[in-house]
Amino acid sequence: MLRASLPATIEIQCHVASQACILADPTQIHQIVMNLCTNAALAMRPDGGRLEVALDELELKEGEVSAFPGLRPGPCLRLMISDTGCGMSLDIQRRIFEPFFTTRPQGEGTGLGLSVVHGVVRSLGGAIAVESEPGRGSTFKVLLPALEPEGGAEEPPQASLPKGGERILFVDDEPFLVDLATRTLGRLGYRVTAHTRSEEALEAFQADPAAFDLVITDMTMPKLTGDVLVARIRAIRPGMPVILCTGYSERLTEERLQALGPVGFVMKPVKLDEVAGTIRSVLDAAKG
């Protein structure tokens, strides 16, 4: 698609050196690649140049995470998109991920492309950084947490995980995650009612607020985001135990959290031992 849409004056080189996997919607990765490559092509107007797309993997060490806020130490996939274009000054680099910021002439672009990329990357638990100099091109680096390879670290045996029999309302707009949570939490003994649409989950809760002991909800969802859903649920049943599943969200300010009240957190990508422990601690705290 890129080759067909970019001028012939731009040479595209690909270097893929990884078979690792991440947990993401392919459409999200498409957004990241298309936005970054389109910006790179625009930076090489009018004479063209070289666009490089590289994919490899690395093990992020404890002392390296400060350079990539939001990332945890561990295996990562690294996507690098480089161009030989005009480059950017430090002042511009500090602002490129701001919504509506653009260096293009009026009428060309909205200034939302890199803001969208930044939001998608952070929602996947990743981080993005840029290296650039005026006249020497730019390189964008996207780091995303990799799934453990087959034969590597395994999930802890379910026999050792905390279990229960409580009723859980689970909400996530990704059908794959809803199916996985229903089966996994079911094996731990919980009775799970799952929804991929937050409005439907709210309707189910409104119909019978006493039917659930815990709500687990994703943060980033269309129409009703996780924090709004929690606020609506607690308006009906104050003190309802809640766990928010999130990567990064600008909505979760300190003021917003104080308004919501006590909530448990599970960071994405979700690990079974973490979510099982958080469920038990939130439920036990509510009983206490």
C-alpha positions as CSV (number, residue, x, y, z in Angstrom):
1,M,0.0,0.0,0.0
2,L,2.8,2.4,0.8
3,R,4.8,1.6,-2.3
4,A,1.7,2.3,-4.4
5,S,0.9,5.6,-2.7
6,L,4.4,7.1,-2.3
7,P,6.3,8.8,-5.2
8,A,8.9,6.8,-7.0
9,T,11.6,9.2,-5.7
10,I,11.2,7.5,-2.3
11,E,13.1,4.3,-1.8
12,I,11.6,1.9,0.7
13,Q,13.8,-0.5,2.6
14,C,12.5,-3.1,5.1
15,H,14.6,-5.0,7.6
16,V,12.6,-7.5,9.7
17,A,14.5,-9.5,12.2
18,S,11.9,-10.8,14.6
19,Q,9.2,-13.5,14.8
20,A,8.0,-12.3,18.3
21,C,4.4,-11.4,19.0
22,I,2.5,-8.7,20.8
23,L,-1.1,-8.4,21.9
24,A,-2.8,-5.8,19.7
25,D,-5.4,-5.2,17.2
26,P,-3.8,-5.3,13.7
27,T,-5.7,-2.1,12.8
28,Q,-3.8,-0.3,15.6
29,I,-0.5,-1.4,14.2
30,H,-1.6,-0.4,10.7
31,Q,-2.4,3.1,12.1
32,I,1.1,3.4,13.7
33,V,3.0,2.3,10.5
34,M,0.9,4.3,8.0
35,N,1.0,7.5,10.0
36,L,4.7,7.3,10.7
37,C,5.6,6.4,7.1
38,T,3.3,9.0,5.6
39,N,5.0,11.7,7.9
40,A,8.4,10.4,6.8
41,A,7.5,10.7,3.2
42,L,6.2,14.2,3.6
43,A,9.5,15.2,5.3
44,M,11.4,14.1,2.1
45,R,9.5,16.3,-0.3
46,P,10.1,17.4,-3.0
47,D,13.3,15.5,-3.9
48,G,12.6,12.1,-2.2
49,G,15.0,10.0,-0.3
50,R,15.1,6.7,1.7
51,L,12.4,5.3,4.0
52,E,13.5,2.5,6.2
53,V,11.2,0.3,8.2
54,A,12.9,-2.1,10.7
55,L,11.6,-4.5,13.2
56,D,13.7,-6.3,15.8
57,E,13.5,-7.2,19.5
58,L,15.3,-6.4,22.6
59,E,15.4,-7.1,26.3
60,L,14.7,-3.8,28.1
61,K,16.7,-3.6,31.3
62,E,15.6,-2.0,34.6
63,G,18.0,0.9,34.1
64,E,16.8,1.6,30.6
65,V,13.1,2.1,31.2
66,S,13.5,5.7,32.2
67,A,14.1,6.6,28.5
68,F,10.7,5.0,27.7
69,P,8.1,6.1,30.2
70,G,5.3,3.6,30.6
71,L,7.3,0.5,29.7
72,R,8.2,-2.2,32.0
73,P,11.5,-4.1,31.9
74,G,11.4,-7.3,29.8
75,P,11.2,-8.4,26.2
76,C,10.1,-5.8,23.7
77,L,9.5,-5.5,20.0
78,R,11.1,-2.4,18.5
79,L,9.7,-0.8,15.3
80,M,12.0,1.8,13.8
81,I,10.9,4.1,10.9
82,S,13.6,6.4,9.5
83,D,13.8,8.9,6.8
84,T,16.5,11.1,5.1
85,G,14.3,14.2,5.1
86,C,14.4,17.6,6.6
87,G,14.7,16.6,10.2
88,M,13.4,18.5,13.2
89,S,14.7,21.0,15.8
90,L,14.5,20.2,19.5
91,D,11.7,22.7,20.0
92,I,9.6,20.9,17.4
93,Q,10.5,17.4,18.7
94,R,9.1,18.4,22.1
95,R,5.7,19.2,20.6
96,I,5.2,16.7,17.8
97,F,2.9,14.5,19.9
98,E,0.6,17.3,20.9
99,P,-2.9,17.2,19.3
100,F,-3.3,19.7,16.4
101,F,0.4,20.6,16.4
102,T,1.7,20.6,12.8
103,T,4.5,22.2,10.8
104,R,2.7,21.8,7.5
105,P,1.2,24.8,5.6
106,Q,-2.4,25.7,6.5
107,G,-4.9,23.3,4.9
108,E,-2.4,20.4,4.8
109,G,-3.1,17.9,7.6
110,T,-4.8,18.2,10.9
111,G,-1.8,17.7,13.3
112,L,-3.5,14.6,14.7
113,G,-1.4,11.9,13.0
114,L,1.4,11.7,15.6
115,S,-1.0,12.3,18.4
116,V,-3.0,9.3,17.3
117,V,0.2,7.2,17.1
118,H,1.2,8.3,20.6
119,G,-2.2,7.4,22.0
120,V,-2.3,3.9,20.3
121,V,1.3,3.1,21.4
122,R,0.5,4.1,25.1
123,S,-2.8,2.1,25.1
124,L,-0.8,-1.0,24.1
125,G,1.6,-0.5,27.1
126,G,4.4,0.8,24.8
127,A,6.4,3.9,24.3
128,I,7.6,6.0,21.4
129,A,10.6,8.2,21.0
130,V,12.2,10.3,18.2
131,E,15.8,11.1,17.2
132,S,16.2,13.9,14.7
133,E,18.4,16.7,13.6
134,P,17.6,19.5,11.1
135,G,18.9,18.4,7.6
136,R,19.8,14.9,8.8
137,G,16.4,13.1,8.8
138,S,14.4,11.5,11.7
139,T,14.0,8.1,13.3
140,F,10.9,7.1,15.3
141,K,11.3,4.2,17.7
142,V,8.2,2.4,18.9
143,L,8.7,-0.2,21.7
144,L,5.9,-2.6,22.5
145,P,5.9,-5.3,25.2
146,A,6.4,-8.8,23.6
147,L,4.5,-11.9,24.6
148,E,6.6,-14.6,26.1
149,P,7.7,-17.1,23.4
150,E,6.5,-20.7,23.4
151,G,8.6,-22.8,25.6
152,G,9.6,-19.8,27.7
153,A,8.1,-18.5,30.9
154,E,4.8,-20.1,31.5
155,E,1.8,-18.9,33.4
156,P,1.8,-20.1,37.0
157,P,-0.3,-23.3,37.5
158,Q,-3.9,-22.5,38.3
159,A,-3.8,-24.7,41.3
160,S,-1.5,-22.1,43.0
161,L,-3.6,-19.1,42.1
162,P,-6.2,-17.5,44.4
163,K,-9.7,-18.6,43.5
164,G,-13.3,-17.7,44.4
165,G,-16.9,-18.1,43.6
166,E,-18.0,-14.5,43.3
167,R,-20.0,-13.0,40.4
168,I,-18.0,-10.8,38.1
169,L,-19.2,-8.3,35.5
170,F,-16.4,-8.2,32.9
171,V,-16.3,-5.4,30.2
172,D,-13.9,-5.0,27.3
173,D,-14.5,-4.0,23.7
174,E,-12.1,-6.7,22.4
175,P,-14.0,-9.9,21.8
176,F,-10.8,-12.0,22.1
177,L,-10.1,-10.6,25.6
178,V,-13.7,-11.1,26.7
179,D,-13.6,-14.8,25.6
180,L,-10.2,-15.3,27.2
181,A,-11.3,-13.7,30.5
182,T,-14.5,-15.7,30.6
183,R,-12.8,-19.0,30.2
184,T,-9.8,-18.2,32.5
185,L,-11.7,-16.7,35.4
186,G,-14.3,-19.4,35.0
187,R,-11.6,-22.0,35.6
188,L,-10.7,-20.1,38.8
189,G,-14.3,-20.6,40.0
190,Y,-15.8,-17.2,39.3
191,R,-19.1,-16.7,37.6
192,V,-18.5,-14.3,34.8
193,T,-21.0,-12.1,32.8
194,A,-19.1,-10.5,30.0
195,H,-19.9,-7.7,27.6
196,T,-18.0,-6.1,24.7
197,R,-20.1,-2.9,24.8
198,S,-20.0,-0.8,27.9
199,E,-23.6,0.5,27.4
200,E,-24.9,-3.1,27.5
201,A,-22.9,-3.8,30.6
202,L,-24.4,-0.7,32.3
203,E,-27.9,-1.9,31.3
204,A,-27.2,-5.3,32.8
205,F,-26.1,-3.7,36.0
206,Q,-29.1,-1.4,36.1
207,A,-31.4,-4.3,35.7
208,D,-30.0,-6.1,38.8
209,P,-27.3,-4.2,40.8
210,A,-27.2,-7.0,43.4
211,A,-26.3,-9.6,40.8
212,F,-22.6,-8.8,40.8
213,D,-19.8,-8.8,43.4
214,L,-17.1,-7.1,41.3
215,V,-16.8,-5.1,38.0
216,I,-13.7,-5.5,35.9
217,T,-13.6,-3.0,33.0
218,D,-11.3,-1.8,30.3
219,M,-10.5,1.9,30.5
220,T,-10.4,2.8,26.8
221,M,-13.8,2.0,25.1
222,P,-16.1,3.7,22.7
223,K,-19.1,5.7,23.9
224,L,-18.8,4.9,27.7
225,T,-15.1,4.8,28.8
226,G,-14.2,2.8,31.8
227,D,-14.1,5.7,34.3
228,V,-17.5,6.9,33.1
229,L,-18.9,3.4,33.4
230,V,-17.6,3.1,37.0
231,A,-19.1,6.5,37.9
232,R,-22.5,5.4,36.6
233,I,-22.3,2.1,38.4
234,R,-21.3,3.6,41.7
235,A,-24.1,6.2,41.4
236,I,-26.5,3.2,41.5
237,R,-24.5,1.2,44.0
238,P,-22.0,3.2,46.0
239,G,-18.8,1.3,47.0
240,M,-19.2,-1.3,44.3
241,P,-15.8,-3.1,44.0
242,V,-14.1,-2.2,40.7
243,I,-10.9,-3.1,38.9
244,L,-9.7,-1.0,35.9
245,C,-7.7,-2.6,33.2
246,T,-5.5,0.0,31.5
247,G,-2.3,0.7,29.7
248,Y,-2.0,4.5,29.6
249,S,-4.8,7.0,29.7
250,E,-4.7,10.8,29.9
251,R,-8.2,10.6,31.4
252,L,-6.9,9.0,34.6
253,T,-5.8,12.2,36.4
254,E,-5.4,12.4,40.2
255,E,-8.6,14.4,40.4
256,R,-10.5,11.9,38.4
257,L,-9.3,9.0,40.5
258,Q,-10.3,10.8,43.7
259,A,-13.8,11.4,42.3
260,L,-14.1,7.7,41.4
261,G,-13.2,6.4,44.8
262,P,-11.2,3.2,45.5
263,V,-10.4,1.1,42.5
264,G,-8.1,-1.8,41.8
265,F,-5.7,-1.6,38.8
266,V,-4.4,-4.2,36.4
267,M,-1.9,-3.0,33.8
268,K,-2.1,-4.3,30.2
269,P,-0.9,-6.6,28.9
270,V,-2.7,-8.6,31.6
271,K,-1.0,-11.5,33.4
272,L,-3.1,-14.2,34.9
273,D,-1.3,-14.2,38.3
274,E,-1.6,-10.4,38.6
275,V,-5.3,-10.3,37.8
276,A,-6.1,-13.3,40.0
277,G,-4.3,-11.7,43.0
278,T,-5.9,-8.3,42.4
279,I,-9.4,-9.8,42.2
280,R,-9.0,-11.6,45.5
281,S,-7.5,-8.5,47.2
282,V,-10.3,-6.2,46.0
283,L,-13.0,-8.6,46.9
284,D,-11.5,-9.4,50.3
285,A,-11.1,-5.7,51.1
286,A,-14.7,-5.1,50.2
287,K,-15.8,-7.8,52.6
288,G,-13.5,-6.5,55.3
